[in-house]
Amino acid sequence: PSVTDLHNFFGLVSIIVKSPYGDNDIFAWDSNGNPLSLSVV
């Protein structure tokens, strides 16, 4: 995540989705910016 994303963080998990919005275009981070494992079902 960007510095701006981390400064505007709210809650336990931040999820960012990028175009073209496929299964490999979804990313999740905790409030410290550590990537989290994410499964799309």
N, CA, C and O atoms as a GROMACS GRO file, in nm:
protein
  164
    1PRO      N    1   0.083  -0.120   0.000
    1PRO     CA    2   0.000   0.000   0.000
    1PRO      C    3   0.086   0.126   0.000
    1PRO      O    4   0.202   0.123   0.042
    2SER      N    5   0.029   0.233  -0.047
    2SER     CA    6   0.103   0.360  -0.047
    2SER      C    7   0.103   0.421   0.092
    2SER      O    8   0.029   0.377   0.180
    3VAL      N    9   0.186   0.522   0.112
    3VAL     CA   10   0.190   0.593   0.239
    3VAL      C   11   0.053   0.655   0.267
    3VAL      O   12   0.005   0.654   0.380
    4THR      N   13  -0.011   0.709   0.164
    4THR     CA   14  -0.144   0.767   0.180
    4THR      C   15  -0.244   0.661   0.224
    4THR      O   16  -0.327   0.687   0.312
    5ASP      N   17  -0.237   0.542   0.164
    5ASP     CA   18  -0.326   0.432   0.206
    5ASP      C   19  -0.308   0.402   0.354
    5ASP      O   20  -0.407   0.385   0.426
    6LEU      N   21  -0.183   0.394   0.399
    6LEU     CA   22  -0.157   0.361   0.539
    6LEU      C   23  -0.203   0.472   0.633
    6LEU      O   24  -0.249   0.444   0.744
    7HIS      N   25  -0.191   0.599   0.591
    7HIS     CA   26  -0.235   0.710   0.676
    7HIS      C   27  -0.387   0.720   0.684
    7HIS      O   28  -0.440   0.775   0.780
    8ASN      N   29  -0.457   0.666   0.585
    8ASN     CA   30  -0.603   0.670   0.584
    8ASN      C   31  -0.664   0.535   0.619
    8ASN      O   32  -0.781   0.509   0.589
    9PHE      N   33  -0.585   0.450   0.681
    9PHE     CA   34  -0.629   0.314   0.714
    9PHE      C   35  -0.739   0.320   0.819
    9PHE      O   36  -0.730   0.396   0.915
   10PHE      N   37  -0.843   0.238   0.801
   10PHE     CA   38  -0.953   0.228   0.896
   10PHE      C   39  -0.991   0.081   0.910
   10PHE      O   40  -1.015   0.014   0.809
   11GLY      N   41  -0.998   0.032   1.031
   11GLY     CA   42  -1.036  -0.107   1.054
   11GLY      C   43  -0.916  -0.200   1.064
   11GLY      O   44  -0.804  -0.155   1.088
   12LEU      N   45  -0.941  -0.330   1.045
   12LEU     CA   46  -0.837  -0.431   1.061
   12LEU      C   47  -0.766  -0.466   0.931
   12LEU      O   48  -0.649  -0.503   0.932
   13VAL      N   49  -0.838  -0.456   0.818
   13VAL     CA   50  -0.784  -0.499   0.689
   13VAL      C   51  -0.817  -0.395   0.584
   13VAL      O   52  -0.928  -0.341   0.581
   14SER      N   53  -0.721  -0.367   0.497
   14SER     CA   54  -0.743  -0.281   0.381
   14SER      C   55  -0.736  -0.367   0.256
   14SER      O   56  -0.644  -0.447   0.241
   15ILE      N   57  -0.833  -0.350   0.168
   15ILE     CA   58  -0.836  -0.426   0.043
   15ILE      C   59  -0.832  -0.328  -0.073
   15ILE      O   60  -0.909  -0.231  -0.077
   16ILE      N   61  -0.743  -0.354  -0.168
   16ILE     CA   62  -0.732  -0.272  -0.288
   16ILE      C   63  -0.752  -0.363  -0.408
   16ILE      O   64  -0.692  -0.470  -0.417
   17VAL      N   65  -0.837  -0.319  -0.500
   17VAL     CA   66  -0.865  -0.395  -0.622
   17VAL      C   67  -0.823  -0.308  -0.739
   17VAL      O   68  -0.857  -0.190  -0.745
   18LYS      N   69  -0.749  -0.368  -0.834
   18LYS     CA   70  -0.705  -0.291  -0.951
   18LYS      C   71  -0.764  -0.350  -1.078
   18LYS      O   72  -0.800  -0.468  -1.083
   19SER      N   73  -0.772  -0.269  -1.178
   19SER     CA   74  -0.820  -0.313  -1.309
   19SER      C   75  -0.723  -0.414  -1.366
   19SER      O   76  -0.602  -0.395  -1.351
   20PRO      N   77  -0.765  -0.518  -1.430
   20PRO     CA   78  -0.897  -0.547  -1.488
   20PRO      C   79  -0.990  -0.626  -1.396
   20PRO      O   80  -1.084  -0.688  -1.445
   21TYR      N   81  -0.968  -0.624  -1.266
   21TYR     CA   82  -1.058  -0.681  -1.166
   21TYR      C   83  -1.071  -0.832  -1.174
   21TYR      O   84  -1.180  -0.887  -1.160
   22GLY      N   85  -0.960  -0.899  -1.196
   22GLY     CA   86  -0.957  -1.045  -1.195
   22GLY      C   87  -0.917  -1.097  -1.058
   22GLY      O   88  -0.891  -1.019  -0.966
   23ASP      N   89  -0.912  -1.229  -1.045
   23ASP     CA   90  -0.877  -1.291  -0.917
   23ASP      C   91  -0.738  -1.251  -0.867
   23ASP      O   92  -0.715  -1.249  -0.746
   24ASN      N   93  -0.646  -1.220  -0.957
   24ASN     CA   94  -0.509  -1.182  -0.919
   24ASN      C   95  -0.491  -1.032  -0.904
   24ASN      O   96  -0.378  -0.984  -0.891
   25ASP      N   97  -0.601  -0.957  -0.904
   25ASP     CA   98  -0.596  -0.811  -0.895
   25ASP      C   99  -0.654  -0.758  -0.764
   25ASP      O  100  -0.691  -0.641  -0.755
   26ILE      N  101  -0.662  -0.846  -0.663
   26ILE     CA  102  -0.715  -0.809  -0.532
   26ILE      C  103  -0.604  -0.828  -0.429
   26ILE      O  104  -0.543  -0.934  -0.422
   27PHE      N  105  -0.579  -0.723  -0.349
   27PHE     CA  106  -0.469  -0.726  -0.252
   27PHE      C  107  -0.522  -0.683  -0.115
   27PHE      O  108  -0.608  -0.596  -0.106
   28ALA      N  109  -0.469  -0.745  -0.010
   28ALA     CA  110  -0.511  -0.712   0.127
   28ALA      C  111  -0.389  -0.688   0.215
   28ALA      O  112  -0.287  -0.755   0.200
   29TRP      N  113  -0.402  -0.590   0.308
   29TRP     CA  114  -0.295  -0.556   0.402
   29TRP      C  115  -0.354  -0.537   0.540
   29TRP      O  116  -0.470  -0.500   0.555
   30ASP      N  117  -0.270  -0.561   0.642
   30ASP     CA  118  -0.311  -0.527   0.778
   30ASP      C  119  -0.274  -0.381   0.804
   30ASP      O  120  -0.221  -0.314   0.716
   31SER      N  121  -0.304  -0.331   0.924
   31SER     CA  122  -0.282  -0.189   0.954
   31SER      C  123  -0.135  -0.148   0.958
   31SER      O  124  -0.105  -0.029   0.961
   32ASN      N  125  -0.043  -0.246   0.959
   32ASN     CA  126   0.100  -0.217   0.954
   32ASN      C  127   0.156  -0.223   0.812
   32ASN      O  128   0.276  -0.200   0.792
   33GLY      N  129   0.072  -0.252   0.715
   33GLY     CA  130   0.117  -0.260   0.577
   33GLY      C  131   0.169  -0.397   0.537
   33GLY      O  132   0.226  -0.412   0.429
   34ASN      N  133   0.150  -0.496   0.622
   34ASN     CA  134   0.193  -0.632   0.590
   34ASN      C  135   0.089  -0.700   0.500
   34ASN      O  136  -0.030  -0.696   0.530
   35PRO      N  137   0.133  -0.762   0.391
   35PRO     CA  138   0.038  -0.828   0.302
   35PRO      C  139  -0.029  -0.946   0.372
   35PRO      O  140   0.032  -1.017   0.451
   36LEU      N  141  -0.157  -0.965   0.340
   36LEU     CA  142  -0.234  -1.076   0.394
   36LEU      C  143  -0.272  -1.171   0.281
   36LEU      O  144  -0.294  -1.128   0.167
   37SER      N  145  -0.280  -1.297   0.312
   37SER     CA  146  -0.323  -1.397   0.216
   37SER      C  147  -0.472  -1.379   0.190
   37SER      O  148  -0.550  -1.356   0.283
   38LEU      N  149  -0.511  -1.389   0.064
   38LEU     CA  150  -0.650  -1.368   0.027
   38LEU      C  151  -0.689  -1.474  -0.075
   38LEU      O  152  -0.619  -1.494  -0.174
   39SER      N  153  -0.799  -1.541  -0.051
   39SER     CA  154  -0.850  -1.642  -0.145
   39SER      C  155  -0.982  -1.595  -0.201
   39SER      O  156  -1.071  -1.553  -0.127
   40VAL      N  157  -0.995  -1.603  -0.332
   40VAL     CA  158  -1.121  -1.568  -0.398
   40VAL      C  159  -1.192  -1.698  -0.432
   40VAL      O  160  -1.137  -1.784  -0.500
   41VAL      N  161  -1.314  -1.711  -0.382
   41VAL     CA  162  -1.390  -1.834  -0.407
   41VAL      C  163  -1.513  -1.805  -0.487
   41VAL      O  164  -1.589  -1.897  -0.518
   0.00000   0.00000   0.00000
